[in-house]
Amino acid sequence: MKSLLRYFILFIGLILAGCSSDKVKVGLLIHSLDKERWQSDQKYFIESVNELGGKVLVAVADNDDQKQLQQAQDLLKRKIRTLVIIPVNQYSAAEIVDLAHNHSVPVISYDRLINNSRVDYYVSTDNIKIGELQAQYMTQLVPKGNYALIGGSEYDNNSRMLFLGQMNILQPYIERGEINLVYRKFTKYWSEDEGYQMAKECLAQNNNQINAIIAGNDAIAYGVLRALKENGLEKKVAVAGMDADLRNVREIVKGNQVMTVYKPIKTMASTAAEIAVKLARGEEIDGCNTRVSNGKRLVPSVLLEALPVNKDNIEQTVIAEGYLKAQDVYQ
């Protein structure tokens, strides 16, 4: 009887040990939570990893790349098995990739591709396509006139991809003399205040003669809207953004912003979570639909489709996707 009891206890112990080993630790480094969309990314990612039987250790760098490096070191000491990074700086974050690899920890670059590194996987949207979506919508609405481009962070490769997409559409109009690109600058932090300051500068330099402004994201676009309002130009200048932030979608309803672009955040986060957990368990990765060069290697990537959002399709896009609620949008 004692022998049977001993084997039973051993059996239960092995089961519990197996369950414990399945609870793999996944590190998530977030550049900042200063925009509402990043809070959604974090929420969906953690939920997905938990559903897959893993555990997420999160660190937020507050847009400080050296702080993010230290946080990576801390997470690696806590024996994470995979590291997912939304980098503060897509160039200096290569040091984090090297550090993780020195600990035999694979790295997923999330939303922003880490350049000049041997990052293992990349999960994002096609940012060139997003730039094209912005410019296509704008040129249909405003086929002639003075255009301004206020881009995202100069430290973020996504900003350049958006610009390339915008110029793919705008260049023929510029060559025909139908569109004049009178202002083009990149911000440092994708911030509302930068959008406001640059819009003021743009308006002053062009005597308020601006017909369209394409902003790198909705925070920048919201700053642009503030500057336009101060100059009595609400609804007189077409403004585009990206991220489908709630307050910007409300501005679209009011007619102050003409469009934004919604990234399928829940799908992005769950995709990254699935790859992260599989890597942690040593399982095969499938579903990567392309490879993207980061200057050092062709990174296996999953690039998801984004959706243009305007006044006519809010209910069919961000509300149908469950990203925003109708009662919040139409208050």
HELIX and SHEET records of a PDB file:
HELIX    1   1 LYS A    2  ASP A   22  1                                  21    
HELIX    2   2 GLU A   36  GLU A   51  1                                  16    
HELIX    3   3 ASP A   65  LYS A   77  1                                  13    
HELIX    4   4 ALA A   94  ASN A  102  1                                   9    
HELIX    5   5 ASN A  127  LEU A  141  1                                  15    
HELIX    6   6 ASN A  157  GLU A  175  1                                  19    
HELIX    7   7 GLU A  192  GLN A  205  1                                  14    
HELIX    8   8 ASP A  218  GLU A  230  1                                  13    
HELIX    9   9 LEU A  246  LYS A  254  1                                   9    
HELIX   10  10 ILE A  265  ARG A  281  1                                  17    
HELIX   11  11 GLU A  315  ILE A  319  3                                   5    
HELIX   12  12 ALA A  326  VAL A  329  1                                   4    
SHEET    1   A 7 LYS A  55  VAL A  60  0                                        
SHEET    2   A 7 LYS A  25  ILE A  30  1                                        
SHEET    3   A 7 THR A  82  ILE A  86  1                                        
SHEET    4   A 7 VAL A 107  TYR A 110  1                                        
SHEET    5   A 7 TYR A 121  THR A 125  1                                        
SHEET    6   A 7 LEU A 298  LEU A 304  1                                        
SHEET    7   A 7 THR A 290  SER A 293 -1                                        
SHEET    1   B 4 ILE A 179  THR A 187  0                                        
SHEET    2   B 4 GLY A 145  SER A 153  1                                        
SHEET    3   B 4 ALA A 212  ALA A 215  1                                        
SHEET    4   B 4 ALA A 238  ALA A 240  1                                        
SHEET    1   C 2 MET A 259  TYR A 262  0                                        
SHEET    2   C 2 LEU A 307  ASN A 310 -1                                        
END                                                                             
